[in-house]
Amino acid sequence: MTVITRFAPSPTGHLHVGNIRAALHNWLWARKSGGRFLLRLDDTDLERSRDEYADAIRADLRWLGLAWDGEEKQSERFALYEEKFEALKASGHVYAAYETAQELDLRRKVLLGRGLPPVYDRAALSLTDEQVAAYEAEGRRPHWRFKLDHDQPIVWTDLIRGDQRFDPKLLSDPVIRRSDGSWLYLLPSVIDDADMGVTHVLRGEDHVSNTATQIQMFMALGAPLPSFAHEALLTGSEGKLSKRLGSLGVAHFREVGMEPMAIASLLARLGSSQPIEPFADMVPLIDSFDFAHFGRAPARFDEGELATLNQKIVHQMPYDAVADRLPQGMDAAGWDAIRPNVETVAQAADWWSIVTGPIDAPQVESEDRDFLLSAHRILTDTPFDADIWRTLTGALKEETGRKGKTLFLPLRRALTGLDHGPDMGALLPLIGREQALARLSA
C-alpha cells in the first residue's frame, strides 16, 4: 500500500502556525513512508476563497520546503460531489430538512435549558408531503443532512488517541449541504479522500467528532476507511489557547528572521516525547517521525524557544547557504567571523557595517589615550596578516604591562565603537589596516 497524506487548507486566509504544523506532519509521514503528500485546496466557499490566498499557501509551503506530489481544488470537483450526493439520496443516507437557523437555535436552547444534549431530533424525517409542499410554497428551500446509522457504535483506533468510541444517537445528523446548494466541509472531504486514495488523515483533535460522522459517510459510499490521527492543538507558552497563534504565519516568521528549518525543528516534535533539537535539514526529522511519540497533552508553542533554535541553526549555516542574503562585499571570511554573534541572518548586515564603517567614535578615557597611540604606532610598523590581532595585543602587553580587560576593551571600543562583538582576531583583518589606523587616531 502506498501511503497518501493530504493537507487541505481553505484559501480564505493565510496559513497560521497550527496549519503549518499539520502540513509538516502530513509531509513527514508521507516522506518517511515513501508515499505521496497531496495539497487540496478546500475552496467550496466561493465567496470567501481567493486566488491570492491559494497562491500564498503554495508560496508558504515552498518556503518551508514542503513540496507536494499532486494538487486538487474542490471548486473543480463539484460534478463528482453531485454524483455521490445523488447516490446517497437514492440509498436513503441523506434527507431534506426545512428548519430555519432561528428555529434550530431555539430548539437547541430549549434542550440545553432542560439539561439535555442539543442533538437534532430528526423532525424532518416525519414531514408529510403536505407539510413539505407548504414549506416550498413559502419559498423555503431545504438543507440536507446525512442520516447517521443509530444501530451500531462508531469505533476506530486512532494513531495518537488510541481506541475511540462514539454513540451515534448522541450526535446530530450533520448538515452536509446548505439550502442555497453550497457544500459544507464534511461530505466533500470524504468524497475527495476516497477518490484521491488518501490512506492517512492527520489533523487536530478538534476534528474528532467530525471523524465519527465521516466514518459513516465512508461506509455509506462503500469506500475504504483511511487511518486517522488526531493531535493535540497548539497552545501559547502560558498553557492556554492563544488568539496570537492564529496570527503567526510564514509572513511573520520571515519578517523576524526565522529560518524554515528552525520552524520545522520545533513544530515536527512539538507535543511529542522527543527532544526538540536544531536540525540543519529534514532527514533526521523524517527518519524519526512516529505517531507513537505523540500524546494528548497540549503542545505549547513558545516564540522564545523558536528564536533559540533559530540562533543555533544560523550558527551552523555555511557561507554558501546564506551568501545571497548577506550584505554586498561580505565574503566567507566575513560570515565566519560574524556568524557566532547573530541570531538571524539579517543581523549580519549590522555587524558588517562595523567592518565597513563608518562607526561612531567612542569617548576615550584619559588613561587610554597614550595606550591607543601606542597601538597606532605598533600597527603602523607591523606586517598586517591574519594574526595581526594577536601580534598587536602581544606587543602592547609587553610594552604597557596591561592584560585582560584593560588590554582588550579599549582596543575593541576604538576599532568597533562597541564593548562586545565578534572575535577581534577574525574581525581586525576584515577591517583592514587603513581603517584600523584611522579609528585608533580618531
C-alpha distance (Angstrom), angle and dihedral (degrees) to the residues before:
residue distance angle dihedral
M1 . . .
T2 3.80 . .
V3 3.79 110.9 .
I4 3.81 111.7 -127.1
T5 3.79 122.2 -174.1
R6 3.77 129.1 176.3
F7 3.77 140.0 -156.3
A8 3.79 110.4 -150.7
P9 3.81 113.4 -174.6
S10 3.78 123.7 168.8
P11 3.83 110.5 -122.6
T12 3.79 91.8 -135.0
G13 3.81 94.1 107.6
H14 3.77 143.8 -11.6
L15 3.80 125.8 -58.6
H16 3.80 115.3 -96.7
V17 3.77 128.9 -158.1
G18 3.81 93.4 -88.1
N19 3.81 91.1 53.8
I20 3.80 90.1 48.2
R21 3.79 91.3 53.1
A22 3.82 92.0 50.8
A23 3.80 91.7 48.6
L24 3.80 91.4 48.1
H25 3.79 94.7 49.9
N26 3.79 92.6 48.6
W27 3.81 89.7 48.3
L28 3.82 92.9 48.1
W29 3.80 93.1 50.6
A30 3.81 92.4 48.7
R31 3.80 92.4 48.2
K32 3.80 93.7 46.0
S33 3.79 90.5 50.5
G34 3.77 95.1 45.8
G35 3.79 88.4 -116.6
R36 3.79 139.1 123.0
F37 3.79 131.6 -79.7
L38 3.80 114.6 -153.7
L39 3.80 131.1 -162.9
R40 3.79 113.9 -145.5
L41 3.77 118.9 -177.7
D42 3.81 107.1 -148.3
D43 3.79 95.4 -152.3
T44 3.80 101.2 151.4
D45 3.81 88.2 124.7
L46 3.79 93.6 81.7
E47 3.80 94.4 179.5
R48 3.80 96.6 55.8
S49 3.81 101.2 30.6
R50 3.80 114.7 97.7
D51 3.80 132.7 -169.5
E52 3.79 89.8 -136.2
Y53 3.79 90.5 59.0
A54 3.81 90.8 48.9
D55 3.81 89.5 50.7
A56 3.81 90.4 48.4
I57 3.82 91.3 51.2
R58 3.80 90.9 52.7
A59 3.80 91.5 46.7
D60 3.81 91.8 49.4
L61 3.80 92.6 51.1
R62 3.80 91.1 48.8
W63 3.80 91.8 50.1
L64 3.80 90.0 50.7
G65 3.81 90.2 50.8
L66 3.82 94.3 -115.2
A67 3.80 102.8 139.1
W68 3.79 114.5 -172.9
D69 3.79 127.8 -143.7
G70 3.79 99.3 -146.0
E71 3.78 140.2 3.1
E72 3.80 135.0 -147.2
K73 3.79 133.7 179.1
Q74 3.78 118.1 -150.0
S75 3.80 91.3 -147.0
E76 3.80 87.7 67.6
R77 3.81 93.5 52.0
F78 3.81 102.7 60.3
A79 3.81 92.8 114.5
L80 3.81 90.0 59.2
Y81 3.81 91.6 49.0
E82 3.79 90.5 50.2
E83 3.79 91.6 51.1
K84 3.81 93.7 50.3
F85 3.80 91.9 42.8
E86 3.81 91.6 55.1
A87 3.80 90.0 49.2
L88 3.81 90.6 52.2
K89 3.79 90.5 48.9
A90 3.79 90.5 51.3
S91 3.81 91.5 50.5
G92 3.82 92.7 48.7
H93 3.82 95.3 -112.9
V94 3.81 95.5 121.9
Y95 3.78 130.6 42.1
A96 3.79 139.7 -174.0
A97 3.81 121.2 -107.3
Y98 3.79 126.6 -171.4
E99 3.81 105.6 -167.3
T100 3.79 116.2 126.4
A101 3.79 121.2 -127.1
Q102 3.80 89.3 -107.2
E103 3.81 92.6 52.8
L104 3.80 92.0 49.1
D105 3.80 91.6 48.0
L106 3.80 90.7 51.8
R107 3.82 91.7 51.0
R108 3.80 90.8 50.6
K109 3.78 91.6 51.6
V110 3.80 91.7 49.8
L111 3.81 92.0 51.2
L112 3.79 92.5 46.8
G113 3.79 89.8 48.4
R114 3.79 88.8 56.7
G115 3.79 91.4 49.6
L116 3.81 92.4 -108.8
P117 3.82 128.3 131.5
P118 3.84 110.5 -97.7
V119 3.80 94.4 -117.0
Y120 3.80 119.2 157.2
D121 3.80 109.4 -105.3
R122 3.83 97.0 -143.6
A123 3.78 91.2 -121.1
A124 3.80 89.4 152.9
L125 3.80 90.4 68.2
S126 3.82 89.5 64.3
L127 3.79 97.3 52.3
T128 3.78 115.2 125.2
D129 3.78 123.2 -136.8
E130 3.79 88.1 -107.0
Q131 3.82 92.5 54.2
V132 3.79 91.2 48.3
A133 3.81 90.1 49.3
A134 3.80 90.0 50.4
Y135 3.79 92.3 51.5
E136 3.80 90.4 48.2
A137 3.80 90.1 49.9
E138 3.83 88.7 54.3
G139 3.79 87.9 56.4
R140 3.78 95.1 -107.3
R141 3.77 116.8 149.3
P142 3.79 120.0 -159.4
H143 3.75 128.1 -112.9
W144 3.79 115.2 -147.7
R145 3.79 130.4 -122.0
F146 3.79 131.6 -165.4
K147 3.80 110.4 -123.3
L148 3.80 109.6 -129.9
D149 3.78 118.3 -144.0
H150 3.81 105.0 -116.6
D151 3.79 94.8 -172.2
Q152 3.79 99.1 80.9
P153 3.80 134.8 32.9
I154 3.77 120.1 -110.0
V155 3.80 109.8 -118.1
W156 3.78 136.3 170.1
T157 3.77 138.7 153.4
D158 3.77 108.4 -115.2
L159 3.80 115.2 -147.5
I160 3.81 89.9 -133.5
R161 3.80 107.5 20.0
G162 3.81 97.5 39.7
D163 3.82 123.1 -143.2
Q164 3.81 113.2 11.4
R165 3.80 127.1 -168.3
F166 3.81 130.1 -176.3
D167 3.78 129.4 -179.4
P168 3.82 104.3 -138.0
K169 3.81 90.3 -152.4
L170 3.81 87.4 69.4
L171 3.82 92.7 54.0
S172 3.78 127.3 79.3
D173 3.77 116.8 -122.0
P174 3.82 98.2 -102.0
V175 3.78 121.7 -118.9
I176 3.80 107.0 -120.7
R177 3.80 101.2 173.8
R178 3.77 132.3 30.9
S179 3.77 125.8 -131.2
D180 3.82 90.3 -103.9
G181 3.81 89.7 59.3
S182 3.81 96.0 -106.4
W183 3.79 119.9 135.5
L184 3.77 129.5 -115.5
Y185 3.78 120.8 -144.7
L186 3.80 103.3 -97.4
L187 3.79 108.7 68.1
P188 3.84 100.8 35.4
S189 3.79 88.6 51.1
V190 3.80 91.3 54.4
I191 3.81 92.8 45.4
D192 3.81 90.5 50.3
D193 3.79 95.1 45.7
A194 3.81 89.6 51.6
D195 3.80 94.5 44.3
M196 3.82 94.0 45.4
G197 3.79 93.0 47.3
V198 3.80 94.6 -120.1
T199 3.80 108.3 -177.6
H200 3.82 100.5 -178.5
V201 3.80 128.2 37.8
L202 3.80 109.6 -165.4
R203 3.80 116.3 -179.6
G204 3.80 144.7 129.1
E205 3.77 125.4 -56.2
D206 3.81 89.5 -112.8
H207 3.82 86.4 78.2
V208 3.82 96.6 58.3
S209 3.81 94.9 103.3
N210 3.81 89.6 44.1
T211 3.78 88.3 55.8
A212 3.80 90.5 54.0
T213 3.80 91.9 57.8
Q214 3.80 94.0 38.5
I215 3.80 91.7 55.2
Q216 3.79 88.3 63.7
M217 3.81 89.6 48.0
F218 3.80 90.6 55.1
M219 3.80 88.6 50.6
A220 3.81 93.1 47.7
L221 3.81 89.4 52.2
G222 3.79 91.5 47.9
A223 3.80 90.2 -121.6
P224 3.82 126.0 144.2
L225 3.78 115.6 -102.8
P226 3.80 117.9 -113.7
S227 3.78 120.2 -140.0
F228 3.80 113.5 -97.4
A229 3.79 130.5 -144.6
H230 3.81 122.1 -179.7
E231 3.78 116.0 -168.7
A232 3.78 129.1 -161.8
L233 3.78 115.1 -91.7
L234 3.78 121.9 -111.1
T235 3.77 119.1 -99.5
G236 3.77 130.8 -169.8
S237 3.78 121.2 -94.9
E238 3.82 88.8 -95.3
G239 3.80 88.9 63.5
K240 3.79 97.2 -109.2
L241 3.78 131.6 105.7
S242 3.76 104.4 -89.8
K243 3.79 128.3 -151.5
R244 3.79 86.6 -152.6
L245 3.81 90.4 68.4
G246 3.78 87.8 65.6
S247 3.80 90.6 59.9
L248 3.79 97.8 45.9
G249 3.77 108.6 97.4
V250 3.77 141.4 141.0
A251 3.81 92.4 -75.0
H252 3.80 90.3 57.5
F253 3.79 94.0 45.2
R254 3.80 92.2 49.2
E255 3.80 91.1 47.3
V256 3.81 92.3 55.5
G257 3.80 92.6 44.5
M258 3.80 102.6 -105.8
E259 3.80 116.9 161.6
P260 3.83 119.3 -130.7
M261 3.81 90.1 -121.5
A262 3.79 91.7 54.2
I263 3.80 89.5 55.6
A264 3.81 91.3 45.5
S265 3.81 93.0 46.3
L266 3.80 91.1 54.3
L267 3.79 101.5 38.6
A268 3.81 96.2 42.3
R269 3.79 91.8 66.1
L270 3.78 103.5 22.7
G271 3.79 107.2 124.6
S272 3.80 93.2 19.8
S273 3.79 133.8 102.9
Q274 3.81 91.4 -116.1
P275 3.80 122.2 102.4
I276 3.77 117.5 -103.0
E277 3.79 108.4 -123.1
P278 3.82 136.1 172.6
F279 3.80 103.8 -102.8
A280 3.79 120.9 -172.1
D281 3.82 94.6 -154.3
M282 3.79 140.6 16.1
V283 3.80 99.1 -107.8
P284 3.83 98.7 90.7
L285 3.81 90.5 43.2
I286 3.80 90.5 52.7
D287 3.79 93.6 46.0
S288 3.80 94.3 49.0
F289 3.81 100.0 41.5
D290 3.81 111.5 119.2
F291 3.80 131.9 154.6
A292 3.81 88.7 -139.1
H293 3.81 89.6 71.7
F294 3.81 93.3 61.1
G295 3.79 124.7 85.5
R296 3.77 138.7 -178.4
A297 3.81 97.2 -98.5
P298 3.82 115.2 112.8
A299 3.80 115.3 -89.4
R300 3.79 108.2 -129.1
F301 3.78 116.9 -147.7
D302 3.80 114.6 -155.9
E303 3.81 120.5 -176.8
G304 3.79 89.0 -158.1
E305 3.78 90.3 59.2
L306 3.79 89.5 49.1
A307 3.81 91.3 51.4
T308 3.81 91.0 51.2
L309 3.80 91.1 50.7
N310 3.78 89.9 47.5
Q311 3.79 91.9 53.6
K312 3.80 91.7 51.2
I313 3.78 91.9 48.9
V314 3.81 93.2 47.9
H315 3.80 88.6 52.4
Q316 3.82 88.1 57.9
M317 3.80 96.5 48.0
P318 3.83 116.8 110.0
Y319 3.77 122.0 -136.9
D320 3.82 94.0 -104.4
A321 3.82 90.4 59.3
V322 3.81 93.8 56.4
A323 3.81 104.9 24.9
D324 3.81 94.6 108.3
R325 3.82 90.7 54.6
L326 3.80 98.3 48.3
P327 3.82 125.4 97.6
Q328 3.77 118.2 -91.3
G329 3.78 113.1 -81.1
M330 3.78 96.2 20.5
D331 3.79 109.1 128.6
A332 3.79 134.1 -175.7
A333 3.81 92.2 -80.0
G334 3.80 89.8 53.2
W335 3.79 92.8 49.8
D336 3.80 92.3 47.3
A337 3.81 90.1 51.6
I338 3.78 96.3 46.9
R339 3.81 101.6 33.3
P340 3.85 96.8 85.2
N341 3.81 90.1 58.0
V342 3.80 101.4 50.9
E343 3.79 131.1 85.2
T344 3.80 93.5 -167.4
V345 3.79 132.9 23.3
A346 3.81 90.0 -117.0
Q347 3.81 90.2 63.8
A348 3.81 89.0 66.7
A349 3.81 87.9 80.7
D350 3.81 91.3 61.5
W351 3.78 92.6 52.4
W352 3.79 92.7 42.9
S353 3.80 89.0 57.3
I354 3.80 86.3 60.7
V355 3.80 88.2 57.4
T356 3.80 97.3 44.6
G357 3.80 96.7 35.7
P358 2.84 160.8 163.8
I359 3.78 98.0 -174.5
D360 3.78 130.6 -176.3
A361 3.79 106.0 -99.3
P362 3.81 107.7 -122.8
Q363 3.79 125.8 -132.3
V364 3.79 107.7 -94.6
E365 3.78 119.2 -140.6
S366 3.81 112.3 -124.2
E367 3.79 91.8 -119.6
D368 3.82 90.0 56.3
R369 3.80 98.7 52.5
D370 3.79 97.1 85.5
F371 3.82 89.4 40.8
L372 3.82 91.7 57.1
L373 3.81 91.2 45.4
S374 3.80 87.7 55.1
A375 3.81 89.3 49.5
H376 3.81 89.6 51.7
R377 3.81 91.6 50.8
I378 3.80 94.2 47.2
L379 3.79 92.6 46.4
T380 3.81 90.3 50.4
D381 3.78 92.5 54.9
T382 3.83 99.3 38.1
P383 3.82 126.7 88.5
F384 3.80 106.9 -105.8
D385 3.80 107.0 -131.2
A386 3.79 139.8 134.5
D387 3.82 91.2 -71.8
I388 3.79 95.2 50.4
W389 3.82 95.1 117.2
R390 3.80 93.3 53.7
T391 3.81 91.1 44.2
L392 3.81 92.4 48.8
T393 3.79 96.9 46.9
G394 3.79 92.1 42.9
A395 3.81 91.4 54.3
L396 3.81 92.1 45.5
K397 3.79 92.0 49.0
E398 3.80 91.0 52.6
E399 3.79 93.6 45.1
T400 3.82 100.3 42.4
G401 3.78 103.8 24.0
R402 3.79 90.4 -128.1
K403 3.77 121.4 141.9
G404 3.79 140.7 167.9
K405 3.77 117.5 8.2
T406 3.80 95.2 -6.2
L407 3.79 88.9 56.5
F408 3.78 102.1 42.1
L409 3.83 106.4 30.2
P410 3.84 99.6 61.5
L411 3.80 89.2 49.5
R412 3.81 93.1 49.0
R413 3.80 91.3 48.1
A414 3.78 93.1 49.2
L415 3.82 94.6 45.3
T416 3.83 99.6 41.0
G417 3.80 107.1 15.1
L418 3.81 88.9 -124.5
D419 3.80 139.5 96.1
H420 3.79 93.5 -137.5
G421 3.76 141.5 25.5
P422 3.80 144.5 104.2
D423 3.77 122.9 -9.2
M424 3.80 106.4 -71.6
G425 3.79 90.3 -143.8
A426 3.81 87.7 67.8
L427 3.81 96.6 32.8
L428 3.81 102.2 51.5
P429 3.84 95.3 60.9
L430 3.81 87.8 52.6
I431 3.81 92.5 50.7
G432 3.80 89.7 52.7
R433 3.77 133.3 -146.6
E434 3.81 99.1 -80.1
Q435 3.78 95.9 50.0
A436 3.79 91.9 42.2
L437 3.80 91.8 52.7
A438 3.81 91.4 46.9
R439 3.80 91.2 51.5
L440 3.80 93.5 47.5
S441 3.78 90.8 53.1
A442 3.80 96.6 41.6
